[in-house]
Amino acid sequence: MKKKILKNALIMGTLWPLAIYLVCAFLDVAFQESKAALAVMAAEAVALFLLPIFMFRAEKKFSDGKPPLWTAPVYLTAYALITVLLYFLLYMGDTSVFFSRDVYLGGIGFAFMLMILTAGFVWAVVFRLAAATVRALRGKKN
């Protein structure tokens, strides 16, 4: 049971943020950073806002009540590692090759989407701290 929860925490921390970013990056290239790319960035922000909430619910469902203490650190560490890896890949490579010569500052959408991914990580940390605080306060009342 604990391995299943750990596997889900790793998937939610690495694969989901990576998949959301890559789908949005693909759509950014498809739209050639037109005005439609702003809607893609908004969709990415909404998806990354909801991701910690879904992870929290999945933890409760898989662990039959009280989730193990190590799932939140595993989830947040995996999320942080994938964010740092994407920063490294984005800033070490030339992203303008994905866009036509007519696109001014081709690839800047990738950087904005990476900032949104980082904000999603910060939101996940804040959400986890708030959930832990509420859990601790409920424990003191009982």
PyMOL CGO cylinders between C-alpha atoms (Angstrom):
from pymol import cmd
from pymol.cgo import CYLINDER

trace = [
    CYLINDER, 0.00, 0.00, 0.00, 2.81, 2.43, 0.86, 0.3, 1, 1, 1, 1, 1, 1,
    CYLINDER, 2.81, 2.43, 0.86, 4.58, 1.69, -2.43, 0.3, 1, 1, 1, 1, 1, 1,
    CYLINDER, 4.58, 1.69, -2.43, 1.40, 2.50, -4.34, 0.3, 1, 1, 1, 1, 1, 1,
    CYLINDER, 1.40, 2.50, -4.34, 1.10, 5.85, -2.56, 0.3, 1, 1, 1, 1, 1, 1,
    CYLINDER, 1.10, 5.85, -2.56, 4.80, 6.60, -3.16, 0.3, 1, 1, 1, 1, 1, 1,
    CYLINDER, 4.80, 6.60, -3.16, 4.39, 5.73, -6.84, 0.3, 1, 1, 1, 1, 1, 1,
    CYLINDER, 4.39, 5.73, -6.84, 1.40, 8.05, -7.12, 0.3, 1, 1, 1, 1, 1, 1,
    CYLINDER, 1.40, 8.05, -7.12, 3.32, 10.84, -5.36, 0.3, 1, 1, 1, 1, 1, 1,
    CYLINDER, 3.32, 10.84, -5.36, 6.21, 10.46, -7.80, 0.3, 1, 1, 1, 1, 1, 1,
    CYLINDER, 6.21, 10.46, -7.80, 3.85, 10.42, -10.79, 0.3, 1, 1, 1, 1, 1, 1,
    CYLINDER, 3.85, 10.42, -10.79, 1.94, 13.45, -9.57, 0.3, 1, 1, 1, 1, 1, 1,
    CYLINDER, 1.94, 13.45, -9.57, 5.19, 15.28, -8.78, 0.3, 1, 1, 1, 1, 1, 1,
    CYLINDER, 5.19, 15.28, -8.78, 7.08, 14.55, -12.00, 0.3, 1, 1, 1, 1, 1, 1,
    CYLINDER, 7.08, 14.55, -12.00, 4.94, 13.27, -14.82, 0.3, 1, 1, 1, 1, 1, 1,
    CYLINDER, 4.94, 13.27, -14.82, 1.90, 15.51, -14.41, 0.3, 1, 1, 1, 1, 1, 1,
    CYLINDER, 1.90, 15.51, -14.41, 3.77, 18.86, -14.27, 0.3, 1, 1, 1, 1, 1, 1,
    CYLINDER, 3.77, 18.86, -14.27, 6.05, 17.69, -17.09, 0.3, 1, 1, 1, 1, 1, 1,
    CYLINDER, 6.05, 17.69, -17.09, 3.09, 16.58, -19.21, 0.3, 1, 1, 1, 1, 1, 1,
    CYLINDER, 3.09, 16.58, -19.21, 1.23, 19.83, -18.60, 0.3, 1, 1, 1, 1, 1, 1,
    CYLINDER, 1.23, 19.83, -18.60, 4.31, 21.87, -19.54, 0.3, 1, 1, 1, 1, 1, 1,
    CYLINDER, 4.31, 21.87, -19.54, 5.09, 19.83, -22.65, 0.3, 1, 1, 1, 1, 1, 1,
    CYLINDER, 5.09, 19.83, -22.65, 1.51, 19.97, -23.94, 0.3, 1, 1, 1, 1, 1, 1,
    CYLINDER, 1.51, 19.97, -23.94, 1.45, 23.73, -23.43, 0.3, 1, 1, 1, 1, 1, 1,
    CYLINDER, 1.45, 23.73, -23.43, 4.87, 24.10, -25.09, 0.3, 1, 1, 1, 1, 1, 1,
    CYLINDER, 4.87, 24.10, -25.09, 3.66, 22.05, -28.07, 0.3, 1, 1, 1, 1, 1, 1,
    CYLINDER, 3.66, 22.05, -28.07, 0.57, 24.27, -28.36, 0.3, 1, 1, 1, 1, 1, 1,
    CYLINDER, 0.57, 24.27, -28.36, 2.78, 27.36, -28.08, 0.3, 1, 1, 1, 1, 1, 1,
    CYLINDER, 2.78, 27.36, -28.08, 4.83, 26.14, -31.04, 0.3, 1, 1, 1, 1, 1, 1,
    CYLINDER, 4.83, 26.14, -31.04, 1.66, 25.20, -32.94, 0.3, 1, 1, 1, 1, 1, 1,
    CYLINDER, 1.66, 25.20, -32.94, 0.21, 28.68, -32.43, 0.3, 1, 1, 1, 1, 1, 1,
    CYLINDER, 0.21, 28.68, -32.43, 3.61, 30.30, -33.14, 0.3, 1, 1, 1, 1, 1, 1,
    CYLINDER, 3.61, 30.30, -33.14, 3.26, 32.47, -30.03, 0.3, 1, 1, 1, 1, 1, 1,
    CYLINDER, 3.26, 32.47, -30.03, 0.17, 34.26, -31.28, 0.3, 1, 1, 1, 1, 1, 1,
    CYLINDER, 0.17, 34.26, -31.28, -2.53, 35.64, -29.01, 0.3, 1, 1, 1, 1, 1, 1,
    CYLINDER, -2.53, 35.64, -29.01, -3.90, 32.11, -28.64, 0.3, 1, 1, 1, 1, 1, 1,
    CYLINDER, -3.90, 32.11, -28.64, -0.77, 31.22, -26.66, 0.3, 1, 1, 1, 1, 1, 1,
    CYLINDER, -0.77, 31.22, -26.66, -2.06, 33.40, -23.80, 0.3, 1, 1, 1, 1, 1, 1,
    CYLINDER, -2.06, 33.40, -23.80, -5.07, 31.10, -23.45, 0.3, 1, 1, 1, 1, 1, 1,
    CYLINDER, -5.07, 31.10, -23.45, -2.67, 28.15, -23.36, 0.3, 1, 1, 1, 1, 1, 1,
    CYLINDER, -2.67, 28.15, -23.36, -0.73, 29.80, -20.54, 0.3, 1, 1, 1, 1, 1, 1,
    CYLINDER, -0.73, 29.80, -20.54, -3.96, 30.46, -18.64, 0.3, 1, 1, 1, 1, 1, 1,
    CYLINDER, -3.96, 30.46, -18.64, -4.97, 26.81, -19.06, 0.3, 1, 1, 1, 1, 1, 1,
    CYLINDER, -4.97, 26.81, -19.06, -1.55, 25.73, -17.78, 0.3, 1, 1, 1, 1, 1, 1,
    CYLINDER, -1.55, 25.73, -17.78, -1.97, 27.95, -14.72, 0.3, 1, 1, 1, 1, 1, 1,
    CYLINDER, -1.97, 27.95, -14.72, -5.40, 26.48, -13.95, 0.3, 1, 1, 1, 1, 1, 1,
    CYLINDER, -5.40, 26.48, -13.95, -4.14, 22.91, -14.38, 0.3, 1, 1, 1, 1, 1, 1,
    CYLINDER, -4.14, 22.91, -14.38, -1.15, 23.52, -12.12, 0.3, 1, 1, 1, 1, 1, 1,
    CYLINDER, -1.15, 23.52, -12.12, -3.41, 25.22, -9.57, 0.3, 1, 1, 1, 1, 1, 1,
    CYLINDER, -3.41, 25.22, -9.57, -5.65, 22.15, -9.40, 0.3, 1, 1, 1, 1, 1, 1,
    CYLINDER, -5.65, 22.15, -9.40, -2.82, 19.59, -9.36, 0.3, 1, 1, 1, 1, 1, 1,
    CYLINDER, -2.82, 19.59, -9.36, -1.97, 19.82, -5.60, 0.3, 1, 1, 1, 1, 1, 1,
    CYLINDER, -1.97, 19.82, -5.60, -5.66, 19.57, -4.74, 0.3, 1, 1, 1, 1, 1, 1,
    CYLINDER, -5.66, 19.57, -4.74, -6.05, 16.39, -6.80, 0.3, 1, 1, 1, 1, 1, 1,
    CYLINDER, -6.05, 16.39, -6.80, -2.88, 14.96, -5.27, 0.3, 1, 1, 1, 1, 1, 1,
    CYLINDER, -2.88, 14.96, -5.27, -4.16, 15.65, -1.77, 0.3, 1, 1, 1, 1, 1, 1,
    CYLINDER, -4.16, 15.65, -1.77, -7.47, 13.91, -2.53, 0.3, 1, 1, 1, 1, 1, 1,
    CYLINDER, -7.47, 13.91, -2.53, -5.68, 10.97, -4.15, 0.3, 1, 1, 1, 1, 1, 1,
    CYLINDER, -5.68, 10.97, -4.15, -3.52, 10.55, -1.04, 0.3, 1, 1, 1, 1, 1, 1,
    CYLINDER, -3.52, 10.55, -1.04, -6.58, 10.37, 1.18, 0.3, 1, 1, 1, 1, 1, 1,
    CYLINDER, -6.58, 10.37, 1.18, -8.28, 7.89, -1.12, 0.3, 1, 1, 1, 1, 1, 1,
    CYLINDER, -8.28, 7.89, -1.12, -5.31, 5.53, -1.39, 0.3, 1, 1, 1, 1, 1, 1,
    CYLINDER, -5.31, 5.53, -1.39, -4.27, 5.61, 2.27, 0.3, 1, 1, 1, 1, 1, 1,
    CYLINDER, -4.27, 5.61, 2.27, -7.70, 5.04, 3.86, 0.3, 1, 1, 1, 1, 1, 1,
    CYLINDER, -7.70, 5.04, 3.86, -7.82, 8.18, 5.92, 0.3, 1, 1, 1, 1, 1, 1,
    CYLINDER, -7.82, 8.18, 5.92, -4.60, 9.61, 7.28, 0.3, 1, 1, 1, 1, 1, 1,
    CYLINDER, -4.60, 9.61, 7.28, -1.91, 9.89, 4.57, 0.3, 1, 1, 1, 1, 1, 1,
    CYLINDER, -1.91, 9.89, 4.57, 1.68, 8.86, 5.36, 0.3, 1, 1, 1, 1, 1, 1,
    CYLINDER, 1.68, 8.86, 5.36, 3.97, 11.71, 6.37, 0.3, 1, 1, 1, 1, 1, 1,
    CYLINDER, 3.97, 11.71, 6.37, 6.49, 11.21, 3.55, 0.3, 1, 1, 1, 1, 1, 1,
    CYLINDER, 6.49, 11.21, 3.55, 4.15, 11.60, 0.55, 0.3, 1, 1, 1, 1, 1, 1,
    CYLINDER, 4.15, 11.60, 0.55, 4.13, 15.40, 0.63, 0.3, 1, 1, 1, 1, 1, 1,
    CYLINDER, 4.13, 15.40, 0.63, 7.95, 15.71, 0.69, 0.3, 1, 1, 1, 1, 1, 1,
    CYLINDER, 7.95, 15.71, 0.69, 8.26, 13.13, -2.10, 0.3, 1, 1, 1, 1, 1, 1,
    CYLINDER, 8.26, 13.13, -2.10, 5.67, 14.96, -4.20, 0.3, 1, 1, 1, 1, 1, 1,
    CYLINDER, 5.67, 14.96, -4.20, 7.25, 18.39, -3.63, 0.3, 1, 1, 1, 1, 1, 1,
    CYLINDER, 7.25, 18.39, -3.63, 10.80, 17.14, -4.20, 0.3, 1, 1, 1, 1, 1, 1,
    CYLINDER, 10.80, 17.14, -4.20, 9.81, 15.48, -7.47, 0.3, 1, 1, 1, 1, 1, 1,
    CYLINDER, 9.81, 15.48, -7.47, 7.99, 18.66, -8.55, 0.3, 1, 1, 1, 1, 1, 1,
    CYLINDER, 7.99, 18.66, -8.55, 11.05, 20.78, -7.69, 0.3, 1, 1, 1, 1, 1, 1,
    CYLINDER, 11.05, 20.78, -7.69, 13.43, 18.46, -9.55, 0.3, 1, 1, 1, 1, 1, 1,
    CYLINDER, 13.43, 18.46, -9.55, 11.36, 18.48, -12.73, 0.3, 1, 1, 1, 1, 1, 1,
    CYLINDER, 11.36, 18.48, -12.73, 11.11, 22.28, -12.55, 0.3, 1, 1, 1, 1, 1, 1,
    CYLINDER, 11.11, 22.28, -12.55, 14.88, 22.68, -12.14, 0.3, 1, 1, 1, 1, 1, 1,
    CYLINDER, 14.88, 22.68, -12.14, 15.50, 20.20, -14.97, 0.3, 1, 1, 1, 1, 1, 1,
    CYLINDER, 15.50, 20.20, -14.97, 13.21, 22.14, -17.29, 0.3, 1, 1, 1, 1, 1, 1,
    CYLINDER, 13.21, 22.14, -17.29, 14.94, 25.41, -16.34, 0.3, 1, 1, 1, 1, 1, 1,
    CYLINDER, 14.94, 25.41, -16.34, 18.28, 23.84, -17.18, 0.3, 1, 1, 1, 1, 1, 1,
    CYLINDER, 18.28, 23.84, -17.18, 17.08, 22.47, -20.53, 0.3, 1, 1, 1, 1, 1, 1,
    CYLINDER, 17.08, 22.47, -20.53, 15.33, 25.69, -21.51, 0.3, 1, 1, 1, 1, 1, 1,
    CYLINDER, 15.33, 25.69, -21.51, 18.18, 28.04, -20.74, 0.3, 1, 1, 1, 1, 1, 1,
    CYLINDER, 18.18, 28.04, -20.74, 20.93, 25.84, -22.15, 0.3, 1, 1, 1, 1, 1, 1,
    CYLINDER, 20.93, 25.84, -22.15, 19.24, 25.41, -25.53, 0.3, 1, 1, 1, 1, 1, 1,
    CYLINDER, 19.24, 25.41, -25.53, 18.10, 27.68, -28.33, 0.3, 1, 1, 1, 1, 1, 1,
    CYLINDER, 18.10, 27.68, -28.33, 14.32, 27.67, -28.39, 0.3, 1, 1, 1, 1, 1, 1,
    CYLINDER, 14.32, 27.67, -28.39, 13.97, 30.03, -31.33, 0.3, 1, 1, 1, 1, 1, 1,
    CYLINDER, 13.97, 30.03, -31.33, 14.54, 27.13, -33.74, 0.3, 1, 1, 1, 1, 1, 1,
    CYLINDER, 14.54, 27.13, -33.74, 10.96, 25.98, -33.11, 0.3, 1, 1, 1, 1, 1, 1,
    CYLINDER, 10.96, 25.98, -33.11, 9.47, 29.17, -34.51, 0.3, 1, 1, 1, 1, 1, 1,
    CYLINDER, 9.47, 29.17, -34.51, 9.43, 30.81, -37.92, 0.3, 1, 1, 1, 1, 1, 1,
    CYLINDER, 9.43, 30.81, -37.92, 11.65, 33.79, -38.61, 0.3, 1, 1, 1, 1, 1, 1,
    CYLINDER, 11.65, 33.79, -38.61, 8.62, 36.09, -38.46, 0.3, 1, 1, 1, 1, 1, 1,
    CYLINDER, 8.62, 36.09, -38.46, 8.11, 35.46, -34.75, 0.3, 1, 1, 1, 1, 1, 1,
    CYLINDER, 8.11, 35.46, -34.75, 9.77, 38.15, -32.67, 0.3, 1, 1, 1, 1, 1, 1,
    CYLINDER, 9.77, 38.15, -32.67, 11.44, 36.74, -29.53, 0.3, 1, 1, 1, 1, 1, 1,
    CYLINDER, 11.44, 36.74, -29.53, 10.52, 33.19, -30.47, 0.3, 1, 1, 1, 1, 1, 1,
    CYLINDER, 10.52, 33.19, -30.47, 10.65, 30.98, -27.41, 0.3, 1, 1, 1, 1, 1, 1,
    CYLINDER, 10.65, 30.98, -27.41, 9.80, 33.59, -24.81, 0.3, 1, 1, 1, 1, 1, 1,
    CYLINDER, 9.80, 33.59, -24.81, 6.50, 31.78, -24.27, 0.3, 1, 1, 1, 1, 1, 1,
    CYLINDER, 6.50, 31.78, -24.27, 8.50, 28.80, -23.02, 0.3, 1, 1, 1, 1, 1, 1,
    CYLINDER, 8.50, 28.80, -23.02, 10.08, 31.02, -20.37, 0.3, 1, 1, 1, 1, 1, 1,
    CYLINDER, 10.08, 31.02, -20.37, 6.70, 32.42, -19.31, 0.3, 1, 1, 1, 1, 1, 1,
    CYLINDER, 6.70, 32.42, -19.31, 5.26, 28.92, -19.07, 0.3, 1, 1, 1, 1, 1, 1,
    CYLINDER, 5.26, 28.92, -19.07, 8.24, 27.88, -16.96, 0.3, 1, 1, 1, 1, 1, 1,
    CYLINDER, 8.24, 27.88, -16.96, 7.53, 30.80, -14.63, 0.3, 1, 1, 1, 1, 1, 1,
    CYLINDER, 7.53, 30.80, -14.63, 3.94, 29.55, -14.38, 0.3, 1, 1, 1, 1, 1, 1,
    CYLINDER, 3.94, 29.55, -14.38, 5.30, 26.08, -13.56, 0.3, 1, 1, 1, 1, 1, 1,
    CYLINDER, 5.30, 26.08, -13.56, 7.43, 27.60, -10.80, 0.3, 1, 1, 1, 1, 1, 1,
    CYLINDER, 7.43, 27.60, -10.80, 4.43, 29.47, -9.46, 0.3, 1, 1, 1, 1, 1, 1,
    CYLINDER, 4.43, 29.47, -9.46, 2.55, 26.16, -9.47, 0.3, 1, 1, 1, 1, 1, 1,
    CYLINDER, 2.55, 26.16, -9.47, 5.32, 24.67, -7.34, 0.3, 1, 1, 1, 1, 1, 1,
    CYLINDER, 5.32, 24.67, -7.34, 5.12, 27.59, -4.89, 0.3, 1, 1, 1, 1, 1, 1,
    CYLINDER, 5.12, 27.59, -4.89, 1.34, 27.12, -4.74, 0.3, 1, 1, 1, 1, 1, 1,
    CYLINDER, 1.34, 27.12, -4.74, 1.83, 23.39, -4.04, 0.3, 1, 1, 1, 1, 1, 1,
    CYLINDER, 1.83, 23.39, -4.04, 4.16, 24.22, -1.13, 0.3, 1, 1, 1, 1, 1, 1,
    CYLINDER, 4.16, 24.22, -1.13, 1.71, 26.79, 0.29, 0.3, 1, 1, 1, 1, 1, 1,
    CYLINDER, 1.71, 26.79, 0.29, -1.19, 24.36, -0.12, 0.3, 1, 1, 1, 1, 1, 1,
    CYLINDER, -1.19, 24.36, -0.12, 0.71, 21.57, 1.65, 0.3, 1, 1, 1, 1, 1, 1,
    CYLINDER, 0.71, 21.57, 1.65, 1.71, 23.86, 4.52, 0.3, 1, 1, 1, 1, 1, 1,
    CYLINDER, 1.71, 23.86, 4.52, -1.89, 25.03, 4.91, 0.3, 1, 1, 1, 1, 1, 1,
    CYLINDER, -1.89, 25.03, 4.91, -3.15, 21.43, 4.85, 0.3, 1, 1, 1, 1, 1, 1,
    CYLINDER, -3.15, 21.43, 4.85, -0.60, 20.42, 7.49, 0.3, 1, 1, 1, 1, 1, 1,
    CYLINDER, -0.60, 20.42, 7.49, -1.58, 23.40, 9.65, 0.3, 1, 1, 1, 1, 1, 1,
    CYLINDER, -1.58, 23.40, 9.65, -5.27, 22.55, 9.43, 0.3, 1, 1, 1, 1, 1, 1,
    CYLINDER, -5.27, 22.55, 9.43, -4.53, 18.90, 10.21, 0.3, 1, 1, 1, 1, 1, 1,
    CYLINDER, -4.53, 18.90, 10.21, -2.47, 19.91, 13.26, 0.3, 1, 1, 1, 1, 1, 1,
    CYLINDER, -2.47, 19.91, 13.26, -5.17, 22.28, 14.53, 0.3, 1, 1, 1, 1, 1, 1,
    CYLINDER, -5.17, 22.28, 14.53, -7.83, 19.60, 14.13, 0.3, 1, 1, 1, 1, 1, 1,
    CYLINDER, -7.83, 19.60, 14.13, -5.62, 17.19, 16.05, 0.3, 1, 1, 1, 1, 1, 1,
    CYLINDER, -5.62, 17.19, 16.05, -5.30, 19.64, 18.95, 0.3, 1, 1, 1, 1, 1, 1,
    CYLINDER, -5.30, 19.64, 18.95, -9.08, 20.16, 19.15, 0.3, 1, 1, 1, 1, 1, 1,
    CYLINDER, -9.08, 20.16, 19.15, -9.74, 16.44, 19.42, 0.3, 1, 1, 1, 1, 1, 1,
]
cmd.load_cgo(trace, "trace")
